Amino acid sequence: MRRLFIGMLALGGLGAVVGGIGFIAFTTQIAGHEPAGVKPADAIVVLTGGPSRIVDAVSLLNEGLGQRLLITGVNKSISSEEMRRALPDGERLMDCCIDLGHKALNTRGNALEAAEWTRERRFRSLVVVTSSWHMPRAMMELSRALPDVELVAYPVVTSRTEPENWWSDTGTLKLLVKEYLKYIMATVKIRPAKAVAGPQAETAPSAGGSSAPH
């Protein structure tokens, strides 16, 4: 029993070391600063979860870095009219260039929703906008759903998620550990939750007009 106990302690210690090394390796994938320049793409996809993500994505659209913008994972209670009022230059952009996706329930769902939208419009490249800590998992899921589409990452960095603040802020550290565990689950394709609301192949995200942004 004593040997078994010591063996279990050693195994647990080894698991903790491996997990710690994996977590540190994961954090090296998280951008510390937003990119100074972004390669233009056919379109832009932003994953909901923070207001600064959508603001940055709309700015990229206004700069002409994509023809259209998909906001994936929009709450079903939020209408196009509400987004029209809330977004910068929303009146014009909602009419020409922004689509709302209401089906995605999580990151996997974001990827499926974005893939459906991308294929229907035959886009070959996407700028992906999400929080810096969320970007590794988002890119993994999107690359699986769209293996033939070029993905350009645009990580949104806030003061809370700057590398120098990770270790001193307990809330941020917990957020990163939780995201690391989700990243591991996504890596091995463990799917504990439903990804999209309703059938995967139902109608595409609601669209505005068809003209490109000016």
matplotlib code that plots the C-alpha trace (Angstrom):
import matplotlib.pyplot as plt

x = [0.0, 2.9, 4.4, 1.1, 0.6, 4.1, 3.5, 0.2, 1.9, 4.7, 2.2, 0.2, 3.3, 4.3, 0.9, 1.0, 4.5, 3.3, 0.1, 2.1, 4.5, 1.5, -0.1, 3.0, 3.3, -0.3, 0.2, 3.1, 0.5, -1.5, -0.6, 0.6, -0.3, -2.7, -1.1, 0.2, -0.9, -3.4, -3.3, -6.5, -8.8, -12.1, -14.1, -14.0, -15.4, -15.8, -16.7, -18.9, -17.9, -16.7, -17.7, -14.2, -14.1, -17.0, -15.8, -12.4, -14.0, -16.2, -13.1, -11.3, -14.4, -14.4, -10.7, -11.5, -9.7, -12.7, -15.7, -18.2, -18.3, -20.0, -20.8, -21.2, -22.8, -25.2, -27.8, -31.2, -32.8, -30.7, -32.2, -30.7, -32.2, -30.5, -27.2, -27.8, -28.1, -25.3, -22.5, -20.3, -21.7, -24.2, -26.9, -24.8, -22.9, -25.9, -27.5, -24.4, -21.9, -22.7, -24.4, -25.6, -25.2, -27.6, -27.0, -23.6, -23.7, -19.9, -16.6, -17.2, -20.6, -18.8, -16.6, -19.6, -21.6, -18.6, -17.9, -21.4, -21.4, -17.9, -18.8, -22.0, -20.2, -17.2, -14.7, -11.1, -9.6, -10.9, -9.6, -10.6, -11.3, -11.6, -9.9, -6.2, -6.7, -9.5, -7.6, -5.7, -8.9, -10.8, -8.2, -8.0, -11.8, -12.0, -9.0, -10.8, -14.1, -12.4, -9.2, -9.0, -9.5, -6.7, -7.2, -5.6, -5.7, -6.5, -6.3, -8.0, -5.8, -7.1, -5.0, -6.3, -4.8, -1.4, 1.3, 2.7, -0.7, -1.5, 0.3, -0.7, -4.4, -6.2, -9.3, -7.2, -5.2, -8.3, -9.7, -6.5, -6.5, -10.1, -9.4, -6.4, -8.6, -11.1, -8.2, -7.1, -10.7, -10.9, -7.6, -8.8, -12.3, -14.2, -17.6, -19.5, -22.1, -24.3, -22.5, -25.3, -29.0, -31.2, -30.1, -26.6, -27.7, -30.5, -30.5, -27.4, -26.9, -29.2, -27.8, -27.8, -27.4, -24.8, -22.6, -19.0, -18.1, -16.8]
y = [0.0, 2.3, 1.7, 2.3, 5.5, 6.7, 5.7, 7.6, 10.7, 10.5, 10.0, 13.0, 15.1, 14.1, 15.0, 18.4, 19.1, 18.1, 20.1, 23.2, 22.9, 22.5, 25.6, 27.7, 26.5, 27.5, 31.0, 31.5, 31.3, 34.2, 37.5, 40.3, 43.1, 43.7, 43.4, 46.7, 45.6, 43.1, 41.2, 41.9, 39.0, 38.3, 38.7, 39.1, 36.9, 38.1, 35.7, 37.4, 37.5, 41.0, 44.4, 45.4, 42.4, 43.8, 47.3, 46.2, 44.0, 46.9, 49.1, 46.5, 46.3, 50.1, 50.0, 47.7, 44.6, 42.4, 42.7, 41.5, 40.9, 38.0, 38.4, 34.9, 33.8, 36.8, 36.3, 35.5, 38.3, 40.9, 42.1, 43.6, 47.0, 46.9, 46.1, 48.9, 51.4, 50.0, 49.5, 52.4, 53.5, 50.7, 52.2, 52.0, 48.8, 46.7, 47.5, 46.6, 44.4, 42.9, 39.5, 38.3, 34.6, 33.5, 29.7, 29.3, 28.3, 28.0, 28.2, 25.0, 26.4, 29.7, 27.6, 25.7, 28.9, 30.7, 27.7, 27.6, 31.4, 31.3, 28.4, 30.0, 33.1, 31.3, 33.3, 31.9, 33.9, 35.3, 37.7, 36.2, 38.6, 37.4, 37.9, 37.1, 34.3, 32.8, 32.9, 29.6, 27.6, 29.6, 29.2, 25.4, 25.0, 27.2, 25.5, 22.2, 23.5, 25.4, 23.5, 25.1, 28.7, 31.0, 32.4, 35.6, 36.2, 39.5, 39.0, 41.7, 42.5, 44.4, 45.6, 42.7, 40.2, 41.8, 39.2, 41.3, 41.3, 37.6, 36.3, 39.2, 39.1, 36.1, 36.5, 36.5, 33.5, 31.6, 32.6, 31.4, 28.1, 27.5, 28.4, 26.0, 23.1, 24.0, 24.1, 20.6, 19.3, 20.8, 19.3, 15.8, 16.6, 16.2, 17.9, 18.2, 20.7, 21.3, 23.5, 25.1, 25.8, 23.9, 21.9, 22.7, 23.1, 25.5, 29.0, 31.2, 34.1, 37.1, 39.5, 43.1, 44.3, 43.1, 46.2, 46.5, 49.0, 52.4]
z = [0.0, 0.9, -2.5, -4.3, -2.4, -3.3, -6.9, -7.0, -5.6, -8.1, -11.0, -9.7, -9.4, -13.0, -14.3, -12.5, -14.1, -17.6, -17.2, -16.0, -19.0, -21.3, -19.8, -20.2, -23.8, -24.4, -23.1, -25.6, -28.3, -26.9, -28.5, -26.2, -28.6, -31.4, -34.9, -36.3, -39.8, -41.1, -44.4, -46.4, -46.9, -48.8, -45.6, -41.8, -39.1, -35.5, -32.6, -30.0, -26.4, -25.8, -27.1, -28.2, -30.6, -32.6, -32.6, -33.9, -36.6, -37.8, -38.0, -40.1, -42.4, -42.7, -43.6, -46.5, -45.1, -46.1, -48.3, -45.7, -42.0, -40.2, -36.5, -35.3, -32.1, -31.8, -29.1, -30.6, -28.6, -30.4, -33.7, -36.8, -35.8, -32.4, -34.0, -36.5, -33.7, -31.6, -34.2, -35.4, -38.8, -38.3, -40.5, -43.6, -42.9, -41.9, -45.2, -47.3, -45.6, -42.2, -41.6, -38.2, -37.2, -34.4, -34.5, -32.8, -29.1, -28.5, -30.3, -32.3, -33.3, -34.4, -36.7, -38.2, -38.7, -40.2, -42.5, -43.8, -44.5, -46.1, -48.5, -49.6, -50.6, -51.9, -49.9, -49.9, -47.0, -43.7, -41.1, -37.7, -34.9, -31.3, -27.9, -27.8, -25.2, -27.3, -30.6, -30.4, -29.9, -32.4, -35.1, -34.4, -34.8, -37.9, -39.6, -39.1, -40.5, -43.3, -44.2, -47.7, -46.5, -45.5, -42.0, -40.8, -37.0, -35.5, -31.7, -29.6, -26.6, -23.5, -20.6, -18.5, -20.9, -21.5, -20.6, -17.8, -16.0, -16.3, -13.2, -10.9, -11.6, -10.1, -12.3, -15.5, -14.5, -13.8, -17.2, -18.9, -17.0, -18.0, -21.6, -21.6, -20.4, -23.2, -25.7, -24.6, -25.0, -28.4, -29.4, -28.7, -30.0, -26.8, -27.4, -24.1, -25.4, -28.4, -31.0, -32.9, -32.3, -34.7, -37.8, -38.9, -42.5, -42.0, -43.7, -43.7, -41.3, -41.9, -44.4, -45.4, -48.9, -51.4, -52.1, -50.7, -48.0, -49.1]

ax = plt.figure().add_subplot(projection="3d")
ax.plot(x, y, z, "-o")
ax.set_aspect("equal")
plt.show()
